[in-house]
Amino acid sequence: MASLKSIRKRIGSVKNTRKITRAMKLVAAAKLRRAQDAIIAARPYAHALTTVVSELAEVAGADAHPLFASRPANRVTMVMISSDRGLAGAFNSSVIRRVEQFVEQDLGGAQQVSLRILGKKANQHFSRRNANIASYDPAPTGPTALTTAREMANRVIDDFLTDKVDRVYLVYNEFKSAISQNVVVKQILPVVADAVTDKDGDGQITRADFTHVGPDYIYEPGKEALLARLVPLFVQIGLYRACLESIASEFGARMSAMENATNNAGEMISRLTLVYNRARQAAITKELLEVISGAEALKG
């Protein structure tokens, strides 16, 4: 059995760890609230842009913009969003596992698959496996999310227009709640404009929900000119929303992980306290027996 001193030291260490995990949980909860507000604020603009691009795409046709061009998926780029730090449960591992699964199962016929990674954890994982990493950038944060999305959109659009890639997919954690995140794989190039109404009422806007297209308006300066400006912006806003979703998911996953760690630390302290009390009682009993044995020896 461990000594009383070592048990006391371990109890103190676990208590200090519990203080840290509790503080990290509170910090993550505060940041999660701000991240949720950012997602809510971005939705009206994103939905309005989706409406315009969807109607223009239907009216102008698939040949109206080169980003609508569909080609065989011989060269594919995967844009994935992870985090720079750990201690967030399965946040990073779920994205990494989904990318590997998608490449193996859905992109088996592709001649080349490259990765554009946002986040240190995913970059470390795929670097050790000698994956084809086209670019790496730090994970997006609240202040840098828009800049990161703009730069990444420019890169993938340039690759698509110059025929370096035929298809681009985005993989990220979609925020559901503080305890639930869903890994999403979404095609961003060639552009397939999402629907503008949630016909199914499931809270998810998909192309299957698209019910009708508005009338053929008179556009100024013209449908093609508007698409030339709006379609790249549509890709950028899609990446921006994915960054915001990933940020909120990271804070939610970290808050849940730190709450579990705090609870586990409390249980460990209880178990160690019980072990300490038993060891202390055994030591006291041993000392009493030695005193009694000595007293009896003196009497005899």
N, C-alpha and C positions, 0 to 999 in steps of 0.2 A: 504494500500500500504506500502511496506517495506521502511525503511528510506534510505536516500541517502548513509549514511555510510555503512549500511549492503549491499547495492547493489554494492558499490565500492569494498568492501571486497570480495564479491563473484566474481566480474569480475577479481580481482587480483588472486584469487584462481584458476579460470578456466585458466587464462593465464599461471600460473605456471604448471598446469596439461598439457597444450598444449606443453609447452617446453619439459616436460618429455616424452610425447608420440612421439613427433617429434624425439627426441634423440634415443628412443628405436627403432623407425622405421629405422633410419640410421644404427644403430648397427646391427639390424636383416638383413638389406640389405647387409652389408659387410660380415657377417657370411654366408649368403645364397650363395654368390658367391663362397666362399671357399668350402662350402658343395657340390655345383654343380660340381666343379672341382674334388672333391674326387669321386663322382659318375662316372664321365666320365673316370677317371683314372682306376677305378676298372672294367669297362666293358670288355676290351679286355681279361683280365685274366679269368674273369668269363665265357665269351663265349667260350674261348679255353678249359677250364675245362669241360664245358657242352658238347662240341663236343666229347672229349675223353670219358667221362662217358657214353654218349648216345651210341656211337659206341661199347664200351666194353659191355654195358648192352645188346645190341641187339645180339652181337656175342656170348657172354658167356652164356646168358640165365638168367632167373629170379632166378635160384637156385645158382647163382655164388656168391651171397653175402647175408648174413642174413638181411641186411637193405632193401632188395628188397621184403622180405616176406610180403604177403598181408594177413591180418587176419580180422575177423569181428570186427567192431568198437564198442566193448563193453566198453573199458576204453580209454578215449580220453583226451589228454592234449592240451590246447590252449596256445600258446606263443603269448603274445600281447605286443606291443611297444607303450608307451605313452610318456609323458614328465614329468619332475619334477616341472615345473612351469606353471602357467596359462597365462592369457593375450595373448592367441593365437587363439582366435575365437573358432571355432568348432573342432579344432584339436583333443583334447582329447575326447570330447563327441561323436564324430563320430565313433572313434574306440570302445569305450565302448558300444555304442548302437549297433554296428555291431556284437560284440562278443555276447551280450545278444540275439540278433535276430538269430544268427547262432546256438547258443545252443538250443534255443527254437524250431526253425523250422527244422534244419538239424540233430541235435543230440538228438532228442527225444527218440530214442531207445537205447541210450547208458546207461550203468549201472552206470558209474562214469565219471564225467567231472571235471578235475582239471585245474588250471590256473598257468602259470609261467609268471610273470608280470615284465616288464621292465618299470619303470617310477612311480613316486610317486602318480600322479593324479589317475591313474587307480587303484593302490593299495588302496588308500583312499576310492574310490568308492566301490570296491568289499569287502573291510574289513567291511564296515558299513552294508553290506548285508549278512555277514557270508558265503561268497562263499568259495569253497574249493581251497585255494591258496597254491600251492606246493612250490613256491619260489617267492621272491621279490628282485629285484636289482634296483639300480638307473638307470635312463634313459641313454642310450649311448650318448657319445659326440664324437667329432672328434678324440681326442687322445685315448679314451677308447673303441671305436666301435669294433675294432678287438679283443681285449681281452674279451669284453662282449660276442661277437659272439662265440668265441672259448669255453668259459666256458658254455654257454647255449647249444651249440652243444654237448659237452661232456655229459651234464646232460640228454638231451632227448635221445641221442643215448644209454646211459647206461640204461635208463628206458625201451627203446624199446627192447634191447637185453636181458634184464632180465625179459621180459614179464610183466612189471609193467603197460605198456600202449600198446595199439594196434594201435593207430594212433595219429599223432601229426600235428596240424595245426598252421600256423603262420598268425597273423593279424597285419597289419601295414598300415600307410598312405604312398601311393606311390606318389612320386613327379611328377607332370605334369608341373606346372608353379607356379609362385609366387602367383597366385590367385586361383589355382586349385590343389586340392589333392584328390586322389582317394583311398578309403579304400579297401585293398586287403586281401582276405582270401586264403591262399595257403597251400596245403598239403606238408609237408617236410618229413614225415615218415609215411609209407614206401616210399622209394625214387622212384619217377617217373621222370626220367631224361627228362628235357625239350628238345624241338627241337633245332636244330642248325642253321636253316635258317628261315627267315621271309618270308614265301611263300605268305602270304596274303598281305604283304606290309602295315600292319596297325601299325607297330612300336612295336608290342607286339609279343614276341617269345613264342609260345605255342606248345604243343605236336601235335596239328593238323597240324602245319606247317612242321613237320618232313617229308621229302620227300624220303630220301634214306639213306642207311647205307653204309659206305665205305667198301672196300675189307677186307677180313679176313687176317690181318697182322700177321707176326710172332712176338710175344711179348716176351720180356725178362724183368723180370724173368718169366712172364706168366700172363694170363688174370686175374686169381684169385688173385695173389699177387698184381697186379696193382689195382684191385678193392678194395682190403683190405686197401690200402693206399688212394685211390682217392675218394671213396664213402663218408667216413666221412669228408674228406676235402670239398667235394661237398656240404654237409649239412652245414658246417661251412661257406663257402663262400656265400651260400644262405642267411644265417642269417646276415652275414656281409653286404651284399648289402641291405637287409631290414633295417638294422640300419642306413646306409647312406641315404637311401630314407626317413626314418622317420626324421632324423636330418634336411635334406633339407626342408621337408614338414613343420616341426615345425617353422623354420625360415621364410618360405614363408607365413605361416598362421599368424605368429606374425607381420610380416611386413604389411600385409593387414589389420590386426586388428588395429594396431597402426596408420596406415594411416586413417582409418575410424574414429578412436577416435580423431585424430588431426583435421579432417574436422568437426566433430561434435562439438568439442570445439570451433572452429572458428565461427560456426553458433550460438552457445550459447552466445559467447561474443558479437556478433552482436545484438542478441535479448536483452541481458542484457544492452548493451549500449543504445539501443532505450528506454528501460524501464527507465534507469537512466536519460536520457535526458528529457523524459516526466515528471518524478517526479521532476527534477530540475526546469523545466519550470513551473510546477504547484506551486512549492514552491515560485518561484520568483513572479508569478502572485498573489499569496496569500499575499505576503509581500507588493506588490504595492497597492493592494486593501486596506490593513490595513492602509498604509500611506495616501492614498487618503481619506479614510473614516475619519481618524483622522484630516486631514486638513479641510475637510468639516465641521466636528463637531466644530472646533475652529472658523470657520467663522460664524456659526450660533449662 
